Amino acid sequence: MVYTYDGTFDGLLTTLRRIWQAGGEAISIRPQTGAQHDLFAAGTHVTTDEVTARAVWANLLRWLPEQARETLYHVFLAEQPDSESLIYRYVRRVIEQKGADIREQFTDDTVRRVLDLSRWLKREKHRMEAFVRFEQTTAGLYHATIEPDVNVLPLIAGHFARRYADQQWLIYDKRRRYGLRYDGRRVQVVRPETAAPMLASGEPETRNQKREALLPAALAEREPTFQHLWLTYYTSATIAARRSPERHRRHLPKRYWKHLTEKRPAHLLPTMAEQAARPTTTPRKEQGRRAREQK
């Protein structure tokens, strides 16, 4: 049997419940968008039920440690073609073994693959927490664009809400076309095509306001200066004798560079260069000349 669902985690949990009710057999589980059905296999689409999904999520703790349950969520966020089938097979193995913790059964292909995907997601989460670069806009909103390999936004929301609790910010995943917006009180998911979130004042945004919030707006007046200062610091802190480009790329993969302030070529930041070229202190000779003129 081939099962399709709407692509959400609630939809997947609802599908798992349907499979178990039908006898626990599934050839494949796929998101509805882009699903290719086997000509010789019966197909069933499962409608998402949030109440059922919450019940399944809670009941998984009867069979799985909480950390193992979170690992399955990581597999879903990894967005691999076999993510759904891996989750199904992993849970089925746990149930067959009467709730045994199978995380150390490394000879099992399913277990090994699940753990590998979870580690990959955690590594990408750690990178995003370090590589996000905000830009302050004229509206006072701090905006950042990312393009992670996997869907890490749900995992990094808490980190940035705690770290920047006194600021309003938006982190937009360009690859997946949705973002997280923090209004000083709570984090909300925002998408260009869905209903508008609430403003900090409690008033609903218009569609135009929502779209503007998701796109990079005009930078605040002092933002170019701060970006140039960061670029200057990054450049001056580099020790030429200890440079290792290969090791640098291993810790900071090149695919992230286009969204990092310190990796932007200086010629692409003319305003920053112009402001940096202006002297911030008066040269000693000029000070002496002005002193003589005042006498």
C-alpha positions as CSV (number, residue, x, y, z in Angstrom):
1,M,0.0,0.0,0.0
2,V,1.3,3.5,-0.9
3,Y,0.2,6.3,1.4
4,T,0.3,10.0,0.6
5,Y,-0.1,12.9,3.0
6,D,0.1,16.7,2.9
7,G,3.8,16.9,3.7
8,T,3.5,18.2,7.3
9,F,4.7,16.4,10.4
10,D,1.1,16.2,11.7
11,G,0.1,14.7,8.4
12,L,2.8,12.0,8.8
13,L,1.8,11.1,12.3
14,T,-1.8,10.8,11.2
15,T,-0.7,8.5,8.4
16,L,1.2,6.3,10.8
17,R,-2.0,5.9,12.8
18,R,-3.9,4.9,9.7
19,I,-1.3,2.4,8.8
20,W,-1.4,0.7,12.2
21,Q,-5.2,0.7,12.1
22,A,-5.0,-1.0,8.7
23,G,-2.7,-3.8,9.9
24,G,0.7,-2.1,9.9
25,E,1.8,-2.7,6.3
26,A,3.1,0.1,4.0
27,I,5.1,-0.1,0.8
28,S,5.8,3.6,0.7
29,I,4.8,6.9,2.5
30,R,5.2,10.0,0.4
31,P,4.2,13.7,0.4
32,Q,1.4,14.3,-1.9
33,T,3.3,16.9,-3.9
34,G,5.5,15.2,-6.5
35,A,4.5,11.7,-5.4
36,Q,4.9,9.0,-8.0
37,H,2.6,6.1,-7.5
38,D,3.5,2.5,-8.2
39,L,1.3,1.3,-11.0
40,F,0.8,-2.0,-9.3
41,A,0.3,-0.7,-5.7
42,A,-2.9,0.6,-4.3
43,G,-2.7,4.2,-3.1
44,T,-4.4,6.0,-0.2
45,H,-4.3,9.7,0.7
46,V,-4.6,10.5,4.4
47,T,-6.1,13.7,5.6
48,T,-4.3,15.4,8.4
49,D,-6.0,15.4,11.8
50,E,-4.2,17.5,14.4
51,V,-5.9,15.8,17.3
52,T,-4.8,12.4,16.1
53,A,-1.3,13.6,15.4
54,R,-0.9,15.0,19.0
55,A,-2.2,11.7,20.4
56,V,0.3,9.7,18.3
57,W,3.1,12.0,19.3
58,A,2.3,11.6,23.0
59,N,1.8,7.8,22.7
60,L,5.2,7.3,21.1
61,L,6.7,7.9,24.6
62,R,5.1,4.6,25.6
63,W,7.6,2.9,23.3
64,L,10.5,5.4,22.8
65,P,12.7,7.5,25.1
66,E,12.1,11.2,24.6
67,Q,15.5,11.6,22.9
68,A,14.7,8.9,20.4
69,R,11.4,10.4,19.7
70,E,13.1,13.8,18.9
71,T,15.5,11.9,16.6
72,L,12.5,10.8,14.5
73,Y,11.5,14.5,14.2
74,H,15.0,15.3,13.0
75,V,14.7,12.6,10.3
76,F,11.5,14.3,9.1
77,L,13.2,17.7,9.0
78,A,16.1,16.2,7.0
79,E,13.7,16.0,4.0
80,Q,15.1,12.9,2.4
81,P,13.2,10.8,0.0
82,D,13.2,7.9,2.5
83,S,12.5,10.0,5.6
84,E,8.9,8.9,6.0
85,S,9.7,5.2,5.4
86,L,12.6,5.4,7.9
87,I,10.4,6.7,10.6
88,Y,7.8,4.1,9.9
89,R,10.3,1.2,10.0
90,Y,12.1,2.5,13.1
91,V,8.8,2.7,15.1
92,R,7.8,-0.7,13.8
93,R,11.0,-2.2,15.0
94,V,10.7,-0.7,18.4
95,I,7.1,-2.0,18.8
96,E,8.2,-5.5,17.6
97,Q,10.9,-5.5,20.2
98,K,8.5,-4.5,23.0
99,G,9.7,-1.0,23.4
100,A,13.4,-1.8,23.5
101,D,15.8,1.1,23.0
102,I,17.3,0.2,19.6
103,R,19.5,3.3,19.1
104,E,22.7,1.2,19.6
105,Q,21.8,-1.5,17.2
106,F,24.2,-0.2,14.6
107,T,24.1,-3.3,12.5
108,D,20.5,-2.4,11.5
109,D,20.5,-0.3,8.4
110,T,17.4,1.6,9.4
111,V,18.8,2.5,12.8
112,R,22.1,3.6,11.3
113,R,20.5,5.7,8.7
114,V,18.2,7.4,11.3
115,L,21.1,8.3,13.5
116,D,23.1,9.6,10.5
117,L,20.3,11.9,9.4
118,S,19.8,13.1,13.0
119,R,23.5,14.0,13.4
120,W,23.5,15.7,10.0
121,L,20.5,17.9,11.1
122,K,22.2,18.8,14.4
123,R,25.3,19.8,12.6
124,E,23.4,22.0,10.3
125,K,21.4,23.5,13.2
126,H,24.7,24.4,15.0
127,R,26.0,26.0,11.8
128,M,22.9,28.1,11.3
129,E,23.0,29.3,14.9
130,A,26.6,30.6,14.2
131,F,26.2,31.7,10.5
132,V,23.0,33.8,10.6
133,R,23.8,37.5,9.9
134,F,21.1,40.0,10.6
135,E,20.7,43.4,8.9
136,Q,18.7,46.2,10.5
137,T,16.1,47.7,8.2
138,T,14.6,51.2,8.3
139,A,11.5,49.6,10.0
140,G,13.7,48.5,12.9
141,L,13.3,44.8,12.0
142,Y,16.4,42.7,11.9
143,H,16.3,40.6,8.8
144,A,18.4,37.5,7.8
145,T,18.3,35.2,4.8
146,I,19.5,31.6,5.0
147,E,19.5,28.6,2.6
148,P,20.3,25.5,4.8
149,D,20.6,22.0,3.4
150,V,17.8,20.8,5.7
151,N,14.8,22.4,7.4
152,V,16.4,23.7,10.6
153,L,14.1,26.7,11.3
154,P,11.9,24.8,13.8
155,L,15.1,23.9,15.7
156,I,16.8,27.3,15.9
157,A,13.7,29.4,16.8
158,G,14.2,29.0,20.5
159,H,17.9,29.9,20.3
160,F,17.3,33.2,18.6
161,A,14.2,34.0,20.7
162,R,16.4,33.7,23.8
163,R,19.4,35.4,22.5
164,Y,17.6,38.4,20.9
165,A,14.6,38.6,23.2
166,D,14.5,42.4,23.1
167,Q,14.6,42.8,19.3
168,Q,12.2,42.1,16.5
169,W,13.6,39.8,13.9
170,L,12.9,37.7,10.9
171,I,14.9,34.7,9.6
172,Y,13.8,33.7,6.1
173,D,14.6,30.3,4.5
174,K,14.9,31.2,0.9
175,R,15.0,27.6,-0.3
176,R,11.8,26.6,1.5
177,R,10.0,30.0,1.1
178,Y,9.0,30.5,4.7
179,G,10.4,32.3,7.7
180,L,10.2,32.8,11.4
181,R,9.3,36.2,12.7
182,Y,9.7,37.3,16.4
183,D,7.7,40.3,17.5
184,G,9.2,40.7,21.0
185,R,6.7,38.2,22.5
186,R,6.5,35.1,20.4
187,V,7.8,33.4,17.3
188,Q,5.5,32.9,14.3
189,V,5.8,31.1,11.0
190,V,5.3,33.4,8.1
191,R,4.8,32.5,4.4
192,P,4.2,34.7,1.3
193,E,1.1,32.8,0.3
194,T,-0.6,32.3,3.7
195,A,-2.7,34.4,6.0
196,A,-0.8,37.4,7.5
197,P,0.6,37.1,11.1
198,M,-0.3,39.5,13.8
199,L,1.7,42.7,14.4
200,A,3.2,43.5,17.9
201,S,0.3,45.9,18.4
202,G,-2.2,43.0,17.9
203,E,-3.5,44.3,14.6
204,P,-3.4,41.9,11.6
205,E,-1.0,42.8,8.8
206,T,-2.2,43.5,5.4
207,R,-1.0,41.3,2.5
208,N,1.4,43.9,1.3
209,Q,2.9,44.4,4.8
210,K,3.3,40.7,5.0
211,R,5.2,40.4,1.7
212,E,7.4,43.4,2.6
213,A,8.3,41.7,5.9
214,L,9.5,38.6,4.1
215,L,11.7,40.5,1.7
216,P,14.9,42.4,2.5
217,A,13.9,46.1,3.0
218,A,16.0,49.2,2.9
219,L,18.8,49.1,5.4
220,A,18.9,51.4,8.4
221,E,21.2,54.5,8.0
222,R,24.0,53.1,10.2
223,E,23.8,49.5,9.1
224,P,26.3,49.9,6.3
225,T,28.8,51.3,8.7
226,F,28.4,48.4,11.2
227,Q,28.7,45.9,8.3
228,H,32.0,47.5,7.2
229,L,33.3,47.6,10.7
230,W,32.6,43.8,11.0
231,L,34.3,43.2,7.7
232,T,37.3,45.2,8.8
233,Y,37.5,43.4,12.1
234,Y,37.3,40.0,10.4
235,T,40.0,40.9,7.9
236,S,42.4,42.4,10.5
237,A,41.9,39.4,12.9
238,T,43.2,37.0,10.3
239,I,46.7,35.7,10.8
240,A,48.2,35.3,7.4
241,A,50.9,32.8,8.5
242,R,48.2,30.5,9.9
243,R,45.8,30.5,7.0
244,S,44.5,27.2,5.8
245,P,41.9,27.6,3.1
246,E,41.1,23.9,3.0
247,R,40.5,23.7,6.8
248,H,38.6,27.0,6.6
249,R,36.2,25.6,4.0
250,R,35.7,22.5,6.0
251,H,34.5,24.5,9.0
252,L,32.8,27.2,7.0
253,P,31.5,25.6,3.7
254,K,31.5,27.9,0.8
255,R,27.8,27.4,0.1
256,Y,27.1,29.6,3.2
257,W,29.4,32.5,2.1
258,K,26.8,34.5,0.1
259,H,24.8,35.3,3.2
260,L,27.8,36.2,5.5
261,T,28.7,39.8,5.9
262,E,32.4,39.0,6.3
263,K,32.5,37.1,3.0
264,R,31.1,39.9,0.8
265,P,33.7,41.5,-1.4
266,A,34.4,45.1,-0.4
267,H,33.6,46.5,-3.8
268,L,30.0,45.3,-3.4
269,L,29.6,47.6,-0.4
270,P,30.4,51.0,-1.8
271,T,28.6,52.9,1.0
272,M,30.6,51.1,3.6
273,A,33.9,51.7,1.7
274,E,33.1,55.4,1.4
275,Q,32.3,55.8,5.0
276,A,35.3,53.8,6.1
277,A,37.5,56.1,4.0
278,R,36.5,59.2,5.9
279,P,39.0,60.0,8.7
280,T,37.5,59.6,12.2
281,T,40.3,61.6,13.8
282,T,42.1,64.8,12.8
283,P,45.8,64.2,11.7
284,R,48.4,65.8,14.0
285,K,49.6,68.3,11.4
286,E,46.1,69.4,10.7
287,Q,45.5,70.0,14.4
288,G,48.6,72.1,14.7
289,R,47.6,74.2,11.7
290,R,44.1,74.9,13.1
291,A,45.7,75.8,16.6
292,R,48.0,78.4,14.9
293,E,45.1,79.9,13.0
294,Q,43.1,80.3,16.2
295,K,45.9,82.3,17.9
